[in-house]
Amino acid sequence: MKVLVVGGGTGGLCLAQGLRQAGVDVQVYERSRTRTERLQGYRVHISPHGSAALHECLPPQLWRRFVDSCGKSGDYRFLTEQLTELLLIEDELTSGPDAASAHHSASRITLHQVLSAGLEDVLHYDKEFVRYEQNPDGTVTCHFADGTTATGDVVVGADGGNSRMRKQYLPHAERIDTGIIAIAGKFPLTDETRRSLPSRLVEGPNTIMPPKGCCMFVAPHELGGGVNDETFAHNEVLFDNTQSYVMWAFAANNGRFPAGVSELDGDGLRNMVGEMIADWHPGLRSLVAESPGEAVSLLPIRTSVPLKQWPTTNITLLGDAIHSMTPFGGIGANTALRDAQLLCRNLVEVAAGKRSVLDAIGDYERQMITYGFKAVRFSLRNAHQSVSEAKAGRVMFKTVLRACSAIPPLKRAMFSGQGT
């Protein structure tokens, strides 16, 4: 059995690692021209689901390399815009007892490097997918923009939220704009800059909750060591893979932003956010104001629309290609990793002669559609609640958080295992 994976992102590469480790013939086709072209300079939260998938699919030496590269997750806080604590959720409340069942704070760059390692002979760059065709013998041929083709027994579309594979295979599948915009930036941490920030902003991740209409996520990412030359050469602020920093993301509905916001450069976006939080705690204002403009970007928030199951074939989809979601909840990458783990298990059973291709993919799709679109709905609900203009709803939520803070058994009941 030969498996073709279209897309060399987190989910596609995790699947390839697992199949390769099991001896299954797999080839990955990535549209980027080089390994560094698609590098992203922010970090990603890996949940226990994601950790379990990586532990299962990666060879032991790469799993150790991943764990060793991770920063501390830290305790999670909900804070007001004046940095008054509403609730502290201790890391041990939501993590498992070992690295394979724990939360991790991972560099997207390092994660991609780990997932790519050892795949040099099966990971093909500069392969922009154009279309596929199903052949009389049951195989599928993928066509690429450079005129080349590849034929396999199973094809997996892992080509992201704007998936061309999905558009051909499931043309009725929708991906829509939520009406929410996020502005994200990075504040480099040095001994000097660290002293300028309130301690709560550098001790762990935080959700900042003003009275209504917007929110901010703030998370420190602590790492030491020298500069990674492969990434540093691209942009010494955005792509420094070893410099500690605080990441922040301010989000609100489109209507709260001035016209032409999408035309602003990083400096303009940073200054605009500064004006929008002018009455917030000075530490938050400094965090934004002192972030380099080249590390500030605008992110329109989009989401997929849940689907019912479709007839199973030897073509399937994975990760954002089928269930893209908002970043509110931090579960998109983890859901893609969960997809990779499940699909890998099923395809390995096909290769071993234990089940048919259609049975394996059908089982994967039934489970993936259930948990994947549950995550989509959860993420979208979080997004709308986070930027809601309903002041009464925000007051009620803060009251619940304060109650959880005052009553430890209630906190354990509500938050134990959250974020998985």
C-alpha positions in Angstrom: 0.0 0.0 0.0 1.3 3.4 -0.9 0.0 6.5 0.9 0.2 10.0 -0.5 0.0 12.9 1.9 -0.7 16.3 0.3 0.6 19.0 2.8 3.6 19.0 5.0 2.1 20.7 8.1 1.8 19.4 11.6 -0.8 16.8 11.0 0.5 15.5 7.7 4.0 15.1 8.9 2.9 13.4 12.1 1.0 10.9 10.0 4.0 10.4 7.8 6.3 9.8 10.8 3.9 7.2 12.2 3.4 5.4 8.9 7.2 5.5 8.2 7.9 4.0 11.6 5.5 1.2 10.9 7.1 0.4 7.5 4.2 1.8 5.4 5.2 3.4 2.0 4.3 7.1 2.4 5.2 10.2 0.4 4.5 13.8 1.4 4.0 16.6 -1.1 4.5 20.2 0.3 3.8 23.3 -1.7 6.6 25.4 0.0 9.8 25.5 -2.0 12.1 24.8 1.0 11.9 23.6 4.5 12.1 27.1 5.9 9.6 28.8 3.6 6.6 27.8 5.7 8.1 28.5 9.1 5.9 30.3 11.6 7.4 32.4 14.4 4.9 31.8 17.2 4.5 29.0 19.6 1.8 26.4 19.9 0.2 24.7 22.9 0.4 20.9 22.7 -2.3 19.3 24.9 -2.4 15.8 26.3 -4.1 14.6 23.1 -1.4 16.1 21.0 1.3 14.8 23.3 -0.1 11.3 23.1 -0.2 11.5 19.3 3.4 12.7 19.0 4.6 10.1 21.5 3.0 7.3 19.4 3.9 8.5 15.9 7.5 9.8 16.4 10.5 7.6 16.8 11.8 7.6 20.4 14.8 9.9 19.7 12.6 12.5 18.0 10.0 12.3 20.8 12.8 13.1 23.3 14.1 15.9 21.1 10.6 17.4 21.1 10.1 17.2 24.8 13.6 18.6 25.5 12.8 21.6 23.2 9.6 22.6 25.0 9.3 25.5 27.3 7.3 25.5 30.5 3.5 25.8 30.2 2.9 27.3 33.6 -0.3 27.8 35.6 -3.2 29.4 33.7 -4.8 32.7 34.9 -7.9 34.6 34.1 -7.3 38.3 34.8 -9.2 41.5 34.4 -7.8 44.3 32.2 -6.3 45.8 35.4 -4.6 42.4 36.1 -6.8 41.5 39.0 -6.8 37.7 39.3 -10.2 36.0 38.7 -9.0 32.4 38.7 -5.7 30.5 38.8 -5.7 27.0 37.2 -2.7 25.0 38.3 -0.9 23.2 35.5 -1.1 19.8 37.4 -4.9 20.2 37.4 -5.1 19.7 33.6 -1.9 17.6 32.8 -1.2 13.9 33.1 1.6 12.3 35.1 4.2 12.0 32.3 5.4 13.9 29.2 3.1 11.8 26.9 0.0 13.0 28.8 1.1 16.5 29.6 0.7 20.0 28.2 3.7 21.5 26.4 4.6 24.9 25.1 6.3 24.2 21.8 8.0 26.4 19.1 6.2 25.9 15.8 9.6 26.1 14.1 11.1 23.4 16.3 8.0 21.2 16.0 8.2 21.4 12.2 11.9 20.6 12.3 11.3 17.5 14.5 8.4 16.3 12.4 10.5 16.7 9.2 13.5 14.9 10.6 14.3 11.6 8.9 11.8 12.2 6.1 14.2 13.7 3.7 13.7 10.9 1.1 9.9 11.0 1.2 9.2 14.8 1.8 9.0 16.6 -1.6 9.0 20.4 -1.6 7.8 22.8 -4.3 4.8 20.5 -5.1 1.8 22.7 -5.4 -1.3 20.4 -5.6 -3.6 21.2 -8.5 -6.1 18.3 -8.7 -6.5 14.6 -8.4 -8.1 11.9 -10.6 -9.4 8.5 -9.7 -8.1 5.7 -11.9 -9.9 2.6 -13.2 -7.7 0.3 -11.1 -8.8 2.1 -7.9 -5.6 4.2 -7.4 -5.6 8.0 -7.2 -3.2 10.3 -9.2 -2.3 13.7 -7.8 -1.3 16.4 -10.3 1.1 19.2 -9.3 1.7 22.7 -10.7 5.1 21.8 -12.0 3.6 19.2 -14.3 4.6 16.1 -12.2 2.2 13.5 -10.9 2.1 10.9 -8.1 -0.1 7.8 -7.8 -1.0 6.0 -4.7 -3.6 3.6 -3.1 -4.6 6.2 -0.5 -4.5 10.0 -0.6 -4.7 12.2 2.5 -5.5 15.9 2.1 -3.6 17.7 4.8 -3.2 20.9 3.0 -4.6 23.4 5.5 -7.7 25.6 5.8 -7.6 26.6 2.1 -7.3 23.0 1.1 -7.5 22.4 -2.7 -8.1 18.7 -2.0 -11.2 19.6 0.1 -12.5 21.9 -2.6 -12.4 19.2 -5.2 -13.4 16.3 -3.0 -16.1 18.0 -0.8 -17.1 21.1 -2.8 -20.0 21.7 -0.4 -17.8 22.0 2.6 -17.7 25.6 3.8 -15.1 27.8 5.6 -16.5 31.1 6.7 -15.3 34.4 8.3 -16.3 34.7 11.9 -16.3 38.5 11.9 -13.5 38.5 14.4 -10.0 40.0 14.0 -7.0 39.2 16.1 -3.8 41.3 16.3 -0.8 39.2 17.6 2.6 40.3 18.6 5.8 39.2 20.4 7.6 41.0 23.2 11.2 39.8 23.5 12.2 38.8 27.0 15.6 39.8 28.3 16.8 40.4 31.9 16.0 44.1 31.4 12.6 43.8 29.7 11.5 41.1 32.1 11.8 43.5 35.0 9.5 46.0 33.2 6.5 43.6 33.1 4.2 42.6 36.0 5.2 39.1 37.2 1.9 37.6 36.3 2.6 38.2 32.6 5.8 36.1 32.6 4.8 33.3 35.0 2.3 31.5 32.7 -0.5 31.9 30.1 -3.3 34.4 30.8 -6.7 35.4 29.4 -7.4 39.1 29.9 -11.1 39.9 30.3 -12.2 43.6 30.2 -15.9 44.4 30.8 -17.0 43.6 27.3 -16.3 43.5 23.6 -12.7 42.2 23.4 -10.1 40.1 25.0 -6.4 39.5 25.1 -4.3 36.3 25.4 -0.9 36.7 26.9 1.6 33.8 27.2 5.4 33.7 28.0 7.6 31.3 26.2 10.8 30.7 28.1 13.8 29.3 26.3 17.5 29.6 26.4 20.4 28.9 24.1 21.9 30.3 21.0 20.3 31.4 17.8 19.1 28.8 15.3 20.8 30.0 12.1 18.3 28.3 9.8 15.4 30.4 11.1 17.3 33.5 12.4 18.4 34.3 8.8 14.8 34.9 7.8 13.8 37.5 10.4 15.8 37.9 13.6 12.7 38.9 15.6 9.9 36.7 14.1 12.0 33.6 13.5 14.4 33.6 16.5 13.7 30.0 17.6 15.5 30.2 21.0 14.8 33.7 22.3 12.4 33.9 25.2 9.4 36.2 24.6 5.8 37.0 25.6 3.2 36.4 22.9 0.1 38.5 23.0 -3.1 38.5 20.9 -5.8 41.1 21.1 -9.2 40.1 19.6 -12.5 41.9 18.9 -15.3 42.0 16.4 -14.6 43.7 13.1 -16.8 46.6 14.0 -14.5 47.7 16.8 -11.6 48.2 14.5 -11.2 51.3 12.2 -11.7 51.1 8.5 -8.6 50.0 6.6 -7.2 48.0 9.5 -6.1 45.3 7.1 -3.9 47.8 5.3 -1.8 48.7 8.4 1.7 47.5 8.8 3.0 46.0 12.1 3.8 49.4 13.6 0.4 50.7 12.7 -1.4 47.6 14.1 0.6 47.8 17.4 -0.2 51.5 17.8 -3.9 50.9 17.1 -4.1 48.2 19.7 -2.3 50.6 22.1 -5.1 53.1 21.6 -7.8 50.5 22.1 -6.3 49.4 25.5 -5.4 52.9 26.7 -7.3 52.5 30.0 -5.9 49.0 30.8 -3.1 48.2 33.3 0.2 50.0 32.4 1.9 46.6 32.2 -0.3 45.5 29.4 0.1 48.8 27.6 3.9 48.5 27.9 3.7 44.9 26.6 2.1 46.1 23.4 3.9 49.4 23.0 7.4 47.8 23.3 6.8 44.9 20.9 8.7 45.3 17.6 6.5 46.2 14.7 7.9 43.4 12.5 6.6 40.8 15.0 3.0 42.2 14.9 0.4 40.8 12.5 -3.3 40.7 11.7 -5.2 37.4 11.7 -8.7 37.3 10.4 -10.5 34.5 12.3 -12.2 31.9 10.1 -13.8 28.5 10.8 -15.1 25.5 9.0 -18.8 24.6 9.1 -19.7 21.1 10.5 -20.5 18.4 7.9 -22.4 15.1 8.0 -20.4 12.1 7.0 -19.9 11.6 3.3 -19.5 8.3 1.3 -16.1 6.8 2.1 -13.4 6.3 -0.6 -9.7 5.9 -0.6 -9.4 9.7 -0.3 -9.7 11.4 3.0 -8.9 14.7 4.8 -7.0 15.6 8.0 -6.6 18.6 10.3 -7.5 22.1 9.1 -8.2 20.7 5.6 -11.5 19.4 7.0 -12.2 21.0 10.4 -10.3 24.3 10.6 -11.3 26.2 13.8 -10.6 29.5 15.6 -7.6 29.8 17.9 -9.9 30.3 20.8 -9.2 27.2 22.9 -5.8 26.3 21.4 -7.0 22.9 20.1 -6.6 23.2 16.3 -3.1 21.7 16.1 -3.9 19.1 18.7 -7.0 18.0 16.8 -4.9 17.5 13.7 -2.4 15.5 15.7 -5.2 13.3 17.0 -6.4 12.8 13.4 -2.9 11.7 12.4 -2.7 9.2 15.3 -6.0 7.6 14.6 -5.6 7.5 10.8 -2.1 6.1 11.2 -3.3 3.3 13.4 -6.0 2.4 11.0 -3.8 2.4 7.9 -1.1 0.3 9.6 -3.8 -2.3 10.2 -4.6 -2.1 6.4 -1.0 -2.7 5.6 -0.9 -5.7 8.0 -3.9 -7.2 6.2 -6.2 -6.8 9.2 -8.9 -4.6 7.5 -9.8 -3.0 4.2 -8.9 0.5 3.1 -12.6 1.5 3.1 -13.2 0.1 6.5 -10.1 1.8 8.0 -10.9 5.2 6.4 -14.6 5.0 7.2 -13.9 4.3 10.8 -11.4 7.2 10.9 -13.9 9.6 9.4 -16.7 8.6 11.7 -14.6 9.3 14.8 -12.9 12.4 13.3 -16.1 14.0 12.2 -17.5 13.6 15.8 -14.6 14.9 17.8 -13.3 17.3 15.1 -16.5 19.3 14.7 -17.1 19.1 18.4 -13.8 21.0 18.7 -14.9 23.4 15.9 -18.1 24.3 17.8 -16.3 24.6 21.1 -13.8 26.9 19.6 -16.4 29.1 17.8 -18.4 29.4 21.0 -15.3 30.5 22.9 -14.5 33.0 20.2 -17.9 34.7 20.3 -18.0 34.7 24.1 -14.6 36.3 24.2 -15.6 39.3 22.1 -19.2 39.5 23.1 -20.6 43.0 23.6 -23.0 41.7 26.3 -21.7 43.1 29.5 -24.1 41.1 31.7 -22.8 37.8 30.2 -19.2 38.9 31.0 -20.1 39.8 34.5 -21.8 36.4 35.0 -18.7 34.5 33.7 -16.4 36.5 36.0 -18.7 35.6 38.9 -18.3 31.9 38.0 -14.6 32.2 37.8 -14.4 33.9 41.2 -16.6 31.1 42.7 -14.3 28.5 41.3 -11.4 30.3 42.8 -13.0 30.4 46.2 -14.3 26.8 46.1 -11.5 24.3 45.1 -13.8 21.3 44.6 -15.8 23.4 42.1 -12.6 24.4 40.3 -11.5 20.7 40.0 -14.9 19.7 38.8 -15.0 22.4 36.1 -11.4 22.5 34.9 -9.8 19.1 35.6 -8.8 17.7 32.2 -9.7 20.9 30.3 -7.5 21.9 27.4 -7.0 18.3 26.2 
